[in-house]
């Protein structure tokens, strides 16, 4: 959230709530298998990706008025 708030230039209200029963309590997501099998090597940091996404939405909003 801190990165998103910095990119947006405003503070977001954060509400803490209990996770629904269907929520996975932990994830082991990893790109290791893709790296090993396909040579996948991501080059975009989370900050760069979020900034690009924010910019895209801002541009979209400007065009839609």
Order of alpha helices (4+ residues) and beta strands (2+ residues): alpha-alpha-alpha
